[in-house]
Every structure is written in structure tokens, then in C-alpha cells.
Amino acid sequence: MKTHRATLPNGLELVLAELPGARVSSTQVFARVGSREDPPERSGLAHFVEHLLFRGCERFPSASELSQHLASFGARANGWTTFDRTALMLQTRPRHLASAVAALADMVCRPLLNGLEVERRVVMDERQRAADGESTEQRCVKQAWGARGHFRHSPLGTALSIASITEADVRAHLQRYFVGRNLALIVVGPHPLDELRTAARPFEALPPGLPHTCAQVPAPQRGAVHFENPSRRCDLRFSFPFLRRQGSDTVRVVVDELLGAGPQGRLFRALRFRRGIAYACRAALYGWAAFGLQVIDVEASLENTVACAQEVIATVKDLRDKGPEAAELAAAKECMLRVTDELCQDPAQHGGLLGARWLEEDRRGLEGELEAIANVTADDVRSLTATLFAPGVGHLAFSGSQAHHRALTTALASL
């Protein structure tokens, strides 16, 4: 595996990865813009723009023509918008790489924005299909930071704001953010690096524009218990927010594995093997460019609500105060080394990781990540968990019986 970084004359950064043996190629564009930059009265704008980029360009003026062109070389297309990024991706067989890069350049450099009203209806429908317009991680973010500033609305926006977005809003957004100095092109495939570099030339047509610097993310608000809705079963969701500058992401992924979702994880052993009070429990790590969340989910019967919360808190306290055992840490690192190796061999996942690294201004290669994981120590884990699981940091959202609110508040306060 070889990786190369370069900057085009217009400021666009190329991140190229030669992946021998790959059966597909992945071309991804990352823009340093997401829903955090949406004007309050136009929430959902960044996501709406992402949709419109698939509706046609100068070479293929309609969504149908563009779709047919992509289908002609078997491309799989996708796009997504989060709080701090917008991304577009095309996957193809390696021999169609040049066609994929050229098509993506057409979409980004020369969009026509046809069918705005048609796509508005699509976006409205997408929002309605999501539970109150928010994913689980978006609800966690809003609970941790409050309904203020960057996190007031989800990337999907509101029905009123989507209805108010105009073509002028869309064009202003593109002119401000979809410029060379605010984009990265990630190309991963089995091709030699010089061939990948040649394929990227169509993106030289973008104007340089101005780089965008995101506003600093404020500190999360103090932890609290949040009742979400009544249910016949108990759903507990602990979320521990953090700012990326506080600690190492490499150590974070090892901590997430130590908590875990499978039989080797502390949560599974504590809740299911030792006490048998929950069937499903898992840990998940969500990350954005400047902040993230360590989340723990538990599903159990109503009568075990408080016992499950107490057991989760005891588990994270023990990891925070005593650190991991040597064999346990070695197993967690070995698992993460395997997972990272697998991601490195998947062109789409590889490209996504490189794009995330670009947003985080982390220039380490994925080979460097493997080395960093292998070097994580028990002291590293203790140092990070002392901050991540500090008193007053964690939030607990639950569905079930609201009568458990007081007992859960007491349990969370014991952390």
C-alpha cells in the first residue's frame, strides 16, 4: 500500500492511495462544510445542496441523463452530510476510474441545479422518514451540547426551513464552500500513484476560493438524565461527549473495544454473563472533525432498568479507576489491528478514513494508525478515561417508565 498527498494549484488537496489487489476503485470528494454552517432560517441547506449535485451538470443536464451515464460504467453513487462535512462518492471497477473522477468533477464543478422543486419533495420525504428528523447520534449531540449554536438543528433541517431554501441560497453555498481550498479529493484503487494523479486533473477547473475555518466547538454542558418516551421495555443510552483536542483517537478506539459489544467486552460480561439482566448491550464511538461521543446502549426489561444503569456505571468506573488488565488490553488491541487492516483493504472505507483524517488535519497514514494502536498502554487508557468518564460528563437518555427518572439521576451522579 502506498499513499501520496499533493495540492493542486487551486488549493484542492489530493489524497491518493495505491491499493494492490483491490477489485474496485473509490473516488470521494470531501467538503469542509456541514449543517453547522447552515443559517438558522435555512437549516438543512448543506444536505439539500448535496442532493442537488446529483441532479445534473453541463455534460449531463438532467438527473436521468447523469444517472444513465453513471450506470453505463457500473458506478455506485452515494453522498452524505453531517455536522461538519459533505461528501460525494463513486465506486467503480478499476478500469473505469478516469470516467468516475471526470463525472464527479462535472457534478462538483459544473452543476446545473435542475429539478430543485422535485428534490425538495425528496428531501422532505427523507426527513419525515427519520424519527423526528434526527438520528440517534444527532439526539445524543443535542442532549450533550443543548439546542444551541451549531447543534440547534439536525443536518436534515426542519420542514419550514427546507421549504424556504431558494436557488440563490444554493448557489451562494456552492460559491462559498465548494472551492479548491475547501475540498479534498480522495482516490483509492489498485492503480499506480501517477495514474491516480493523472485521473484527478478534471478537478483543476474549480476556482480556488477561500478556505473555510469552522468555529470552535463549545464545551459540552453538564451531564443529565433525559426521558425520551414511554415503552414496555427499557432502553438506556449513555453518551460521553468529548472534544477531539482532549486525548488521542487511537486510545479512544481501544477504550471502545474494551467496553465492547461482544463476549470479550466488559459490558457484555457484566450485564449478560455475570448478572443476566440484559440481552443486548453495545458500545459505539461516533466522531466528527472536532468532537465526538462514546455511546453505550442497553436494552432490557423494565424491572432491570436501574440495575442495568448501575452496572454500566460500575463498569466504566472500574475501567477509569483501575485501567485494563494486561491480557484484556492485548486482546482489544489485536481486535482493533484486525479491524483497521480490514478497513485499509476496502477502497471505500479506506477513502472514508483518509477523508476523515483530512478534516481532522491529521496527516498520518493508516499504516501509522496500526503502529499507534500497537503502542497503546494501560496508562494511556487510564489517562483518557479519567477525562472521558469524569463526574458530570455523561448523559443518560432512557425510554421506558418515567418513574425511574429519580433513581437513574442518582445512579448517574455516582459516576
N, C-alpha and C positions, 0 to 999 in steps of 0.2 A: 504494500500500500504506500502510495506517495501523495503528499499534499502540497499544494502551492498556493500562495496568496499573491495577488497583484492588484494594482489600482489603475483603472482606465483613465485617460486624460480628462474625462468629465467627472472624475471623483468616485465613480461606482467601483466597489470592491469586488474582485473576483476571488472566490474560494473554490479551488479545484481539487478533486480527489481522484486519483487513478486507482481503480479497484479491480485488479486482475481476476478474471473468472466470473465477474458479475454478468448475469444474463439479461439485465435491464439497465437503462440509464435513467437518472433522475435530474431534472432541471428545476431549480426553485429560485424564486425571487422573494427576498425579504425586504420589507419597507419598515423603517423605524417610525411607525405611526400606528396607533390603535384607538380604541374608544376613549382613552384618556384625553386625546386631543379634540374630541367632538365638542363643539359649542353646546352649552346646556340645552338650548332650544332645538338642537339638531342632533341629539343623541342617536346613535345608530348610523351616522354618516359614513364612518370608515368602513363598516360592514357593507353598507349599501354600495359604496364605490367598488369594493371587492367583487360584488355580484355583477356590476355593470361592465367590468373589464372582460367578462366572458360573453358580452352581447354583440361583439363585432368590432372590426378595425378596418383600416383603409383597404387592405387586400381582401378582406372577407367581411363585407359591410353588415351582414345580419348575423344574429346568433345562430341561425340554422346553417349558414354558409361556413361560419367558423367551426361549428361543431362537426360538420361533414368533413372539413379539411383535417381536423384533428383525428377523426375516425379513419381517414384514408391511410394514415401510417400507424394506426393502432394505439394512439395516445390515450392515457388515462389522466384526466384533468381534475384538479381539486384546488380549493382555496380556503383560507380561514382567517379570522380576525379575532384578536384578543385585546386585552387592555393596552398592550404596548407594541403590537406588531400586526402587520398584514402580510400574508404570504400567498403566493400562487405556485402551483406545481404541475409539471407534466412528466409522466413516466412513459418511456417507450423502449422498444428493443434498441440495442446499441447502434445498429446501422441507421436509425432514424434520428440520431442525436441532433444533427445540424438542423433538421426540419423542426424539431421540438424547440430548440433555442430561438430560431427565427420566428416561429409562431408566438412564443411567449414575448419576444421583443416587440412584435406587432401589437399585441394586446396592451403592453405597458406603454410603449412609445407613441402609438397612433390609435387610441381608442376612439370610437365614434359615439358611444353612449346611446345607441339606438334602443328603443323599447323601454324607455325609463318607466313609463306607467305600468307596463306589463311586469317589469321586475319589481316594482314597488309592491304589487299584489303578491308576488312570490315571497318577498321579504316579510310582508305582513303575515302570510301563512306560516312561514318558518317561525316567526315569533310566537304565534298562537299555539303552535305545536309544542313549544318548550313550556315547561311548567312555569307559569307567571313570568316567562321571558328570561329565566335565569337558570344556569346550570348549578350543580352542587358546589363546584369550586367558586363560582361567582357569588353565591349566597354566603359562603364562608368568608370571602373577601369583604363583602359588605358588612357582615357581622363584626369582623376584626377591625375594620377601619371606619365603620359608620357610613351612613348615607350622605357623604360629603365629598367635595372635590372630585378627584379622578374617578372615584368609585360610586358616584351617585346613581349611575345607570349602567346596565349591562351592555356589552357590545351590540346586542340586538336592538337597543333603543326602546322607545315607547311607541304606542300606536299613533299618538299625536305628533311626536317628533318625526317619525318616518313619513307621515302624510305631508309634512311641511317642507321636506327637503326638495330643493329645486335643482335644475340643471346647472345653474350658476354656482350653487353650493358645491356640486360635484366637481365642476371644472376648477374652481378655486382650490379645492382639496388636492386634486391631481397636480396642479401647478406648484403648490407649496411643498408637497411631500413626495411625489413620485418623480424625483430628480436624482441625478447621478450621485450626489453627495449624501443622499439619504437611503441608498439602496445597496443591497449585496446580491450578487448572482452566485448561486451555489450549483456546481455541476459535478456529478459523481457518476462514474462509469468505468468500463474496462479500457477505455481509450488512453493513449499516451497523453501526458500533460500538454504537450504542444498542440495536439489535436483539440483538446478541450478548450485551450486558449483561443484557437482559431474560430471555433464554433461560437464563442462569446461576442464576436465582433459586431453583430447587429445592435447590441446594446450601447455602442458608442454614439448612436443617434440621440440618446437622451441628453437634454440640457443639464449642465452641472447643478444649477440651482444653489440653494443654501442648505447647509447641514441643519438638522433639527436636533436640539438637545431637550430631552424630556425633563420636566420639572421634577425636583427631588420628591420622592415618596415620603409622606409624613410618618412618624412613629405610629404603630397601631394603638388603638385605645385599650384600656384595661379589660382583662378577660371578664366574661359574664356568662350566665346561663340564658338561653333563648328557647322559648317554647314555640314550635312551628305549627303543629296541627294534631288533633286527636286521632288516635289509632288503636286498633285492638292488639297491636304488638308494640314493643319498644324499639325505637331506632335512636341510637346515640351517635353523635358526630362531634368528636373533639377536633378542634383546629388550633394549631400553634403557629401564629404568623411570625415572619422574620424578614428583615431587610438583608439583601444579598451581601452588603458590605460587612455584615456581622457573621463571620465564620466562613468555613470552606464548604463549597457544594459537594466536593468529593467526600468529606466526612459525613455530610448530610445523607447521601445515598446509602452509606454504610449503616448509619443510625436507622434509616427507614427499613433496611433489610434486617437489622437486629430485632426491630419490633415485629415486622413481617406479617404475612397473611397465611403462610403455610405452616406445616407442623414444626418447622425449625424456628419459627418466630416466637418471641416472648409472649405476645398477646394470645396466640393460639394455644400455647402451652398453659398459660394461666387461666384463660376463660373456658377452654374446652377440655383439655387433657386433665388439668388438676381439679377443676370445680364443676365442669359440665353445666355451666349456666348460660352458654351462648353457642349457637350453631355456627354463626358467621361472624367473623371479625377480620379486619384488614387494616393495614397502614398504607398510605399513599402520599407521595411527595409531589406537590404542584409548584411549578416555578415559572416566573416571568423574568423580564430583564433585570428588574431592580428589587423584586420582593418575591416571597413565596409562602407556602403553607405546608406544614406537616399535618396530615389529617389522619385520624383514626376513626373507623366506622365499626359499630357493633349492632347486630340485630339479635333480639332476644324476646322472651315472653315478658309481659308486663310485670309479673311478680319478681322478676330478676333485674328490673331497671336499676335500682340503687346499688345492688351487689355488683353488677357489671361496671357501673361507673367507678365504684370504689376500687375494683380490681384493676381497671385501666390506670387509674391514678397511682396505685401502688406499684404497678409495673414500670411506669415511666419514672417515678421517684427512685426506684431501685437502680434503674439504669443511670440516672443522673447522679445519684449519690455514691454508688459503688463502682460504676463502669462495667464493661463486659468481661466475662471470663475469657481466658486465652483461647480455648477451643471454639467457643461461640464466636469470637471475633474473627478467627481464622476462617470459619465456615461462611460467615457473612461476606467476608472479602472475596472468598473463592466464588461465591454465587454472583457477586457483582462483577467480577472479572469475566465470568462466562456471559452474563447479560450484555456487558459492554462489547465483548468480542462479537456477539451475535448482531448487535446493532451496527457495528462497524462493517459487517458483511452485507447489510441490506442497504442498497443505494438510497432509497427514500428516507429511511431512518437516519442513515449517515448524513445525508444532506440536511435533515431537520436539526440534528445535533450541531452541525457546523454553523447553520444559520442562527441557532440559539446562542452559540458561542460568540458569533459576530455581534449580536445585540448586547451581549454582556461584556463586550470588549475584552474577551478572553481569547488570546491567540494561541493557546495550547492546542496541539493536535490531539486526536483521540488516542494516539499511542502514549502521549503524556498522561492522559487520564488513567490508562491502565497502570502505569508506573505509580501514579499518585494513590490509587486505590490500594495497591500492594503495600504502600508505606504507611497507611493509616495505623495509628497506635491506640491503645486503651486510653492514654492521656488525652489524645485528640478527641475521642468520643466524650470523655468526661467534660472537657473544656467546652465543647459545643453544646451538650445537653444542659450544662449549667445555665446557659442563656436561653436556649430553646424552650426548656421546661421550667423556667424560673417562675416563682409565685406571681400570680397576677397576669400572666401572659396568655394562658389558654382560654379558649371559648368552648362552650358545650351547647350544642343545639340538640333538641330531642323532640320526637313525636311519640305520642302515647297518652298517658294520663297527666294532665296539668297538676294533679295533686302531688306529683313527685318533685315539683319545682324547688321547694324549700330544701328537701333532702339532697338534691343534686347540687344546689348552691353551696351547701355545707361541704359536700364531698369535693367540689372543685376548689374551694377555699383551702383545703388541706394540702394542696399541691405545693 
